Amino acid sequence: MSRYCYHDTTNATGYMIKQSTKAEDWTFFSNNAHVLVCLSRAPQATTREIAGQVGITERAAQRIIKRLMDANVLRIEKIGRRNRYELNLDQQLRHPLESHRTIGEFIRLIDSQGKTVK
């Protein structure tokens, strides 16, 4: 029997996500970091696709993208009706404990295959 009590729920994008009711269910990285990883792998992903991968609502994904733009981490280029996201890989991480590292270093650490960031 699992120690975690999961229940299926559908987020606003229509994706089924698993939610835990246990306080110990956590990840090392924030949703902001998860959105960055998604955008590094798929720069033309829609907010719906990003939200589905991260397990958040589409509106939450939009708020995170806005915050990343305001922090000069992300730039948006319009291509027709779609957006193409470009990460500022030279931008320093924000927290004092990691401020000696860049977004690019973080992405390379997470992306074990190293195909998304040069």
Backbone torsions as a table, in degrees:
resi	resn	phi	psi	omega
1	MET	NA	136.3	-178.4
2	SER	-70.9	143.5	175.2
3	ARG	-76.0	-15.4	-177.0
4	TYR	-103.5	144.3	177.0
5	CYS	-105.9	99.1	-179.5
6	TYR	-97.8	146.4	170.8
7	HIS	-135.3	144.0	179.3
8	ASP	-78.2	140.5	174.7
9	THR	-144.1	156.2	177.6
10	THR	-107.2	124.9	177.9
11	ASN	-80.8	179.1	-174.4
12	ALA	-62.0	-19.8	-179.1
13	THR	-86.8	-3.8	-179.7
14	GLY	90.5	-1.0	178.6
15	TYR	-82.0	138.2	174.8
16	MET	-78.7	131.0	177.1
17	ILE	-128.8	153.7	176.4
18	LYS	-95.5	130.8	176.1
19	GLN	-121.8	136.6	178.9
20	SER	-98.8	147.3	175.9
21	THR	-100.4	4.7	178.8
22	LYS	-92.3	138.5	-180.0
23	ALA	-65.7	-24.4	-177.7
24	GLU	-78.7	-5.5	-179.2
25	ASP	-81.0	103.8	-177.8
26	TRP	-149.5	167.5	175.9
27	THR	-125.2	163.8	-179.7
28	PHE	-73.1	-27.1	-174.7
29	PHE	-111.7	149.6	-179.5
30	SER	-78.5	170.1	174.8
31	ASN	-62.8	-31.7	176.3
32	ASN	-58.7	-45.9	179.4
33	ALA	-64.6	-40.8	179.0
34	HIS	-62.7	-40.2	177.6
35	VAL	-63.8	-42.1	177.2
36	LEU	-58.3	-45.2	179.9
37	VAL	-62.8	-43.9	177.8
38	CYS	-58.4	-45.4	-177.5
39	LEU	-70.5	-29.2	177.3
40	SER	-70.0	-31.4	-179.2
41	ARG	-85.3	-31.0	-176.8
42	ALA	-140.7	81.8	-175.0
43	PRO	-62.2	-17.3	179.7
44	GLN	-107.4	17.2	179.4
45	ALA	-64.8	147.2	175.5
46	THR	-83.0	162.3	177.4
47	THR	-62.5	-30.9	176.8
48	ARG	-63.9	-45.0	179.0
49	GLU	-65.0	-42.3	179.1
50	ILE	-61.9	-48.0	-179.7
51	ALA	-58.3	-42.5	179.9
52	GLY	-63.7	-40.0	-179.8
53	GLN	-70.8	-39.2	-177.0
54	VAL	-79.6	-28.9	-178.2
55	GLY	89.5	34.2	179.6
56	ILE	-126.4	174.0	177.3
57	THR	-76.6	160.2	176.9
58	GLU	-61.0	-38.9	179.4
59	ARG	-64.9	-39.5	177.1
60	ALA	-63.7	-40.5	177.1
61	ALA	-62.4	-40.7	177.8
62	GLN	-62.7	-41.1	179.1
63	ARG	-64.2	-41.8	179.0
64	ILE	-64.3	-44.3	178.5
65	ILE	-60.1	-41.7	178.2
66	LYS	-61.9	-44.8	178.7
67	ARG	-62.4	-40.9	179.1
68	LEU	-65.3	-36.3	176.0
69	MET	-66.3	-45.7	-179.4
70	ASP	-62.1	-28.9	-179.7
71	ALA	-89.7	7.8	178.9
72	ASN	63.5	29.5	177.6
73	VAL	-94.7	-25.5	-170.7
74	LEU	-137.7	142.0	174.5
75	ARG	-127.6	143.6	-178.8
76	ILE	-112.0	132.5	173.4
77	GLU	-116.5	127.0	178.2
78	LYS	-80.5	128.8	174.7
79	ILE	-126.9	98.1	-174.9
80	GLY	64.0	-124.1	179.1
81	ARG	-93.7	-2.3	-176.8
82	ARG	-104.3	161.6	173.5
83	ASN	-107.2	146.3	171.1
84	ARG	-120.6	125.1	-176.3
85	TYR	-98.7	134.2	177.9
86	GLU	-121.9	123.8	179.5
87	LEU	-83.6	141.7	172.6
88	ASN	-87.4	91.1	-173.1
89	LEU	-67.5	-18.4	-179.7
90	ASP	-88.6	-6.7	-179.7
91	GLN	-66.0	132.1	178.0
92	GLN	-69.6	147.8	172.2
93	LEU	-66.0	152.9	-167.5
94	ARG	-84.6	-34.5	-175.5
95	HIS	-75.7	140.4	-178.9
96	PRO	-54.7	-31.5	179.7
97	LEU	-69.2	-25.3	-178.7
98	GLU	-115.9	4.6	-171.1
99	SER	-65.7	-11.0	176.2
100	HIS	-84.1	0.0	179.4
101	ARG	-114.7	160.1	-178.7
102	THR	-109.6	167.5	174.9
103	ILE	-58.2	-42.7	-180.0
104	GLY	-60.0	-41.6	178.4
105	GLU	-64.7	-40.2	177.9
106	PHE	-61.7	-47.7	-178.2
107	ILE	-62.9	-43.6	179.1
108	ARG	-62.3	-35.9	177.8
109	LEU	-63.6	-43.8	-177.0
110	ILE	-75.5	-40.2	-176.8
111	ASP	-84.4	90.4	-174.2
112	SER	-62.8	-23.8	-179.7
113	GLN	-85.9	-14.7	174.9
114	GLY	62.3	21.8	-176.3
115	LYS	-90.0	-15.0	-173.0
116	THR	-93.3	-27.8	-175.4
117	VAL	-126.1	133.2	179.1
118	LYS	-103.9	NA	NA
